[in-house]
């Protein structure tokens, strides 16, 4: 029999969030909205959504 080669796997997981931010859409008026997430004066994420 031949020897089996052992394979090594390495996985890095992102750090899980320690805090949460909740946005209550029910309290907002109907219309189009833009959400900007900023950290240290730099835009991280920009998304739009519509409440109908």
N, C-alpha and C positions, 0 to 999 in steps of 0.2 A: 504494500500500500504506500501511496505517496503521502507526504506530510501536508497537512492543511495549513494555509497561510492565515495568520490572524490579522484581521482588519481592525484598525482603530478609528473610532468616530469621535469628533469633537463638535459640540454644539454650544453656541453662546446665546443666551436668552436676554432679551431686553429687560431692563429694570421695570418692575410693575409700579404703577402709580400709587403714591402714598395718600394723595388727597384727590377729591372729586369736586367738580364744579357742576351744578345743576342749573339749567336754563328752563324756566317754567313758561312754555309756549302758550299755555291756557290764559295767562295773564296779559298776553300781548294782543294788540289790535290786529285785524286782518290786513294783509298786505305783503309786500316783498321786503325781505330783510337781508342784510349782509353782516356776516360775523367775521371779525378779524381777531386772530390770536397773536399777540405781540409779546416778545420777551427781549428785554434790554434794547428797546427801541428798534427791534428787527421783526418783521412780519414772518411768522412761522407758518400760519395756515389761514387761508381766506376761503370762505364758503358762502354761498347764498342759499336761501330757502324762502318758501312762500307759505304763509298761513292763509288758508281759505275758509 
